[in-house]
Amino acid sequence: MVMIDLTDKTVSVSADIDQIKDPLTLELTAREIVTHTQARNYFRVDATARVSASSAVPEEMAKEGESWRLLGDTIDLSGSGLLCSFHKPLEKSKKVRIELTLPTHDIEIIRALGHVVRCRRVEDNLYYVALHFDQIDSESQDKIMACCFELQRRHLRMRVRLESQSAP
């Protein structure tokens, strides 16, 4: 399985290795291509909201140096996780405590436990981190989905307005 991280999406390719040409070049034969939207159980929407990731070990139980917290912003959101930006990297598979402020009229804070799916350096002191919810109560997940539907409706209305304004 090979994951290709493009600028606007990530694609997974199930492939056979035909030849290792050199340490940086593989010749592959693709067997199946899966975009992440096909693999997800929940749809994803662009969303900007405040988010924090912190040590999965509660602060009062943490040993010295185990307690940490990063503040950032979401890039997109779904019922199963989120993509966000932080000023420091997080290692893949790291367990994290997530606090998300939903970008809705009623300011709601969602708390969940999750893990880092991937982390990509975008520029100095800016990292895109994909987080997956491992433990989230159904009420919180429902609130996230309601927020996603609301944001999707807003995006669709804005697109319809823009298209109707540009029509002759």
One Martini backbone bead per residue (centre of mass of N, CA, C, O) as a GRO file, in nm:
protein
  168
    1MET     BB    1   0.095   0.037   0.025
    2VAL     BB    2   0.038   0.365  -0.112
    3MET     BB    3   0.086   0.706  -0.022
    4ILE     BB    4  -0.046   1.005  -0.176
    5ASP     BB    5   0.042   1.348  -0.124
    6LEU     BB    6  -0.145   1.591  -0.222
    7THR     BB    7  -0.261   1.908  -0.209
    8ASP     BB    8  -0.595   1.813  -0.213
    9LYS     BB    9  -0.511   1.498  -0.170
   10THR     BB   10  -0.540   1.154  -0.079
   11VAL     BB   11  -0.382   0.854  -0.209
   12SER     BB   12  -0.437   0.509  -0.245
   13VAL     BB   13  -0.211   0.234  -0.338
   14SER     BB   14  -0.231  -0.077  -0.471
   15ALA     BB   15   0.087  -0.252  -0.511
   16ASP     BB   16   0.341  -0.374  -0.716
   17ILE     BB   17   0.673  -0.460  -0.715
   18ASP     BB   18   0.889  -0.469  -0.992
   19GLN     BB   19   1.119  -0.240  -0.920
   20ILE     BB   20   1.446  -0.144  -0.793
   21LYS     BB   21   1.632   0.110  -0.914
   22ASP     BB   22   1.665   0.277  -0.643
   23PRO     BB   23   1.645   0.421  -0.328
   24LEU     BB   24   1.415   0.638  -0.480
   25THR     BB   25   1.308   0.399  -0.690
   26LEU     BB   26   0.996   0.272  -0.802
   27GLU     BB   27   0.835   0.006  -0.969
   28LEU     BB   28   0.485   0.003  -1.040
   29THR     BB   29   0.170  -0.183  -1.001
   30ALA     BB   30  -0.145  -0.108  -1.012
   31ARG     BB   31  -0.450  -0.239  -0.853
   32GLU     BB   32  -0.555   0.004  -0.652
   33ILE     BB   33  -0.761   0.298  -0.614
   34VAL     BB   34  -0.794   0.518  -0.319
   35THR     BB   35  -0.978   0.751  -0.196
   36HIS     BB   36  -1.055   0.893   0.104
   37THR     BB   37  -1.358   0.938   0.046
   38GLN     BB   38  -1.416   0.630   0.001
   39ALA     BB   39  -1.306   0.534   0.300
   40ARG     BB   40  -1.515   0.700   0.437
   41ASN     BB   41  -1.793   0.740   0.664
   42TYR     BB   42  -1.737   1.051   0.646
   43PHE     BB   43  -1.776   1.358   0.566
   44ARG     BB   44  -1.598   1.647   0.446
   45VAL     BB   45  -1.523   1.982   0.572
   46ASP     BB   46  -1.462   2.295   0.562
   47ALA     BB   47  -1.294   2.418   0.870
   48THR     BB   48  -1.277   2.685   1.114
   49ALA     BB   49  -1.113   2.606   1.423
   50ARG     BB   50  -1.049   2.548   1.739
   51VAL     BB   51  -0.761   2.352   1.862
   52SER     BB   52  -0.653   2.080   2.077
   53ALA     BB   53  -0.352   1.910   2.174
   54SER     BB   54  -0.280   1.645   2.407
   55SER     BB   55  -0.203   1.459   2.639
   56ALA     BB   56  -0.341   1.152   2.727
   57VAL     BB   57  -0.230   1.224   2.992
   58PRO     BB   58  -0.322   1.345   3.261
   59GLU     BB   59  -0.179   1.602   3.425
   60GLU     BB   60  -0.209   1.476   3.723
   61MET     BB   61  -0.056   1.192   3.604
   62ALA     BB   62   0.193   1.314   3.504
   63LYS     BB   63   0.500   1.319   3.431
   64GLU     BB   64   0.777   1.460   3.377
   65GLY     BB   65   0.729   1.578   3.038
   66GLU     BB   66   0.429   1.459   2.954
   67SER     BB   67   0.318   1.743   2.945
   68TRP     BB   68   0.109   1.879   2.676
   69ARG     BB   69   0.024   2.161   2.437
   70LEU     BB   70  -0.167   2.236   2.142
   71LEU     BB   71  -0.245   2.509   1.930
   72GLY     BB   72  -0.510   2.549   1.676
   73ASP     BB   73  -0.642   2.477   1.344
   74THR     BB   74  -0.873   2.396   1.135
   75ILE     BB   75  -0.947   2.270   0.800
   76ASP     BB   76  -1.105   2.002   0.863
   77LEU     BB   77  -1.420   1.800   0.900
   78SER     BB   78  -1.546   1.510   1.084
   79GLY     BB   79  -1.682   1.231   1.245
   80SER     BB   80  -1.364   1.096   1.253
   81GLY     BB   81  -1.217   1.389   1.216
   82LEU     BB   82  -0.911   1.593   1.152
   83LEU     BB   83  -0.764   1.885   1.013
   84CYS     BB   84  -0.462   2.050   1.122
   85SER     BB   85  -0.280   2.326   1.268
   86PHE     BB   86   0.063   2.348   1.377
   87HIS     BB   87   0.383   2.453   1.520
   88LYS     BB   88   0.409   2.141   1.573
   89PRO     BB   89   0.487   1.823   1.573
   90LEU     BB   90   0.343   1.491   1.529
   91GLU     BB   91   0.346   1.168   1.580
   92LYS     BB   92   0.269   0.890   1.455
   93SER     BB   93   0.018   0.735   1.667
   94LYS     BB   94  -0.029   0.939   1.867
   95LYS     BB   95  -0.177   0.999   2.159
   96VAL     BB   96  -0.475   1.214   2.204
   97ARG     BB   97  -0.618   1.506   2.325
   98ILE     BB   98  -0.929   1.654   2.223
   99GLU     BB   99  -1.017   2.005   2.152
  100LEU     BB  100  -1.324   2.134   2.013
  101THR     BB  101  -1.447   2.422   1.847
  102LEU     BB  102  -1.732   2.482   1.717
  103PRO     BB  103  -1.849   2.657   1.410
  104THR     BB  104  -2.104   2.783   1.575
  105HIS     BB  105  -2.334   2.955   1.740
  106ASP     BB  106  -2.296   2.735   1.949
  107ILE     BB  107  -2.059   2.711   2.171
  108GLU     BB  108  -1.873   2.408   2.140
  109ILE     BB  109  -1.709   2.151   2.326
  110ILE     BB  110  -1.505   1.892   2.214
  111ARG     BB  111  -1.427   1.566   2.345
  112ALA     BB  112  -1.136   1.353   2.275
  113LEU     BB  113  -0.988   1.059   2.161
  114GLY     BB  114  -0.674   0.998   1.980
  115HIS     BB  115  -0.485   1.002   1.666
  116VAL     BB  116  -0.215   1.011   1.457
  117VAL     BB  117  -0.202   0.977   1.111
  118ARG     BB  118  -0.060   1.257   1.020
  119CYS     BB  119   0.245   1.452   0.927
  120ARG     BB  120   0.305   1.780   0.773
  121ARG     BB  121   0.530   1.989   0.643
  122VAL     BB  122   0.487   2.320   0.514
  123GLU     BB  123   0.659   2.498   0.715
  124ASP     BB  124   0.790   2.688   0.922
  125ASN     BB  125   0.603   2.623   1.197
  126LEU     BB  126   0.414   2.421   0.998
  127TYR     BB  127   0.154   2.174   1.055
  128TYR     BB  128  -0.014   1.898   0.927
  129VAL     BB  129  -0.276   1.732   1.118
  130ALA     BB  130  -0.409   1.412   1.147
  131LEU     BB  131  -0.711   1.323   1.321
  132HIS     BB  132  -0.847   1.050   1.510
  133PHE     BB  133  -1.127   0.917   1.646
  134ASP     BB  134  -1.154   0.680   1.915
  135GLN     BB  135  -1.300   0.859   2.153
  136ILE     BB  136  -1.655   0.924   2.127
  137ASP     BB  137  -1.941   1.048   2.185
  138SER     BB  138  -2.242   1.046   2.024
  139GLU     BB  139  -2.322   1.342   2.080
  140SER     BB  140  -2.063   1.471   1.968
  141GLN     BB  141  -2.080   1.347   1.686
  142ASP     BB  142  -2.353   1.475   1.617
  143LYS     BB  143  -2.253   1.770   1.639
  144ILE     BB  144  -2.048   1.749   1.413
  145MET     BB  145  -2.246   1.668   1.189
  146ALA     BB  146  -2.426   1.918   1.211
  147CYS     BB  147  -2.199   2.113   1.142
  148CYS     BB  148  -2.132   1.995   0.863
  149PHE     BB  149  -2.411   2.049   0.740
  150GLU     BB  150  -2.413   2.354   0.783
  151LEU     BB  151  -2.155   2.414   0.618
  152GLN     BB  152  -2.252   2.289   0.356
  153ARG     BB  153  -2.493   2.478   0.314
  154ARG     BB  154  -2.329   2.738   0.303
  155HIS     BB  155  -2.154   2.661   0.058
  156LEU     BB  156  -2.390   2.616  -0.139
  157ARG     BB  157  -2.517   2.898  -0.121
  158MET     BB  158  -2.266   3.052  -0.215
  159ARG     BB  159  -2.242   2.911  -0.490
  160VAL     BB  160  -2.519   2.993  -0.601
  161ARG     BB  161  -2.475   3.298  -0.582
  162LEU     BB  162  -2.224   3.312  -0.764
  163GLU     BB  163  -2.357   3.180  -1.015
  164SER     BB  164  -2.594   3.390  -1.042
  165GLN     BB  165  -2.403   3.645  -1.074
  166SER     BB  166  -2.244   3.520  -1.339
  167ALA     BB  167  -2.488   3.520  -1.493
  168PRO     BB  168  -2.637   3.670  -1.784
   0.00000   0.00000   0.00000
